[in-house]
């Protein structure tokens, strides 16, 4: 409903002529309680959706950061392991040379 209204409010060809008396407007063109409730529901739903999206994006960012930190930690551990292996190989080579 909001998209429909926005479309017609911003469209160059379609001009506003008035409102139709019925479920949403009374005979004086005023909003009915039904329309007021619909608009309130739209605002509430939009706010809830935006909050859900904000939380989802925050959670995604935290998971990405945790994954990157874990990958960095793994890389550091692998580098340390490679250094230890190289040191061990060098030490073993030196012992063989001494014999």
Secondary structure, DSSP 8 states (H G I E B T S, - for coil): -HHHHHHHHH-SS-------SSSSB-TTS-B-HHHHHHHHHHHHHHHHHHHHHHHHHHHHHHHHHHHHHHHHHHHHHHHHHHHHHHHHHHHHHHHHHH-
